[in-house]
């Protein structure tokens, strides 16, 4: 019995303590999911208007804009570009899947307005960008082991979601996964320079 009480006490003591306020990490993960949830609407709008999913000139413009904004939040250009390239790739995973699996359904339903969807995405980006650095810092502060850090991210994956959505979410959270695999959390891999 004494051993059980000691073990329980130690387990409670090493668990990360969360405040009653929403953490920056939870907040950014929620916003990333909201952003991914718009990808099917983007796909439907692009399908109905015969626009390609891979729009490299638009992606370059978006990257240029978010990179200049990101540096005002203390992020390096490389960190912003890594993060937003992952967002774009994750959204394309959902868009390609949605187009292939739902082409007939998309043709029967009203077409979402691409400009309205993009306005929503921009609004989400404006909330996400200032959270990147604090969320990465929080991840490093709360989780001192690679396993604990990766487990915190895996708990954000909704098992009820489709496999392609889970894959897209993990791609969108690459910056956080890399943080778990970098010093000081994991001392054998190169640092991303965000801590």
C-alpha positions, 0 to 999 in steps of 0.5 A: 500500500505504501508503495502504491501511495508513493507511486501515485504521488510521484505520477501526480507530481510529474504530470504537467499542470494546466491552468484553467485558462486555455493553453496556447498549444490547445488554442493553436491546435484548435485553430489549425483544425478549424483551418483544415475543416475549411479545406473541403469547401475550398476543394468544392469551390475549386472543382466547380470553378475548374481551378487547380488545387496546386496554385504555386503563384498564390502559395508564394504570395501567401508565404511572402505575406505571412513571412513578413507578418511572422517576423513581427511576432519574433519568428524567423523567416525559416520558421514561418515558412516551415509552418505555413508550407506545412499548413498548405500541404496539409490543406492540399491533402484534404482538398485532393481527397475531397475532390476525388471522393466527393466530385459527384456530391460537390456538383449537386450542392451549392458552390461555396464562395472561394473568396468567402472561404479565403477570408475565413482562412485569413482570419484564422491565420491572423489568430494562428500566427501570433500563437506559433512562438508561444505554443512552441515555447509552451510545448518545450516548457511543459514536456521535458521528454520526447515521449511526453511531448509527442504524446501531447500532440498525439492526444490532439488527433481525433480518432473519429476523424478520417485517416486523411484528416489525421494525416493532414493534421499531423502534417500541419503540426510538423513544427511542433513535432520537430520541436519534440525531436529537437534540443532541449527536449531531445538532445540528439537532434539539431535545434530548430532555433525556436526555444 
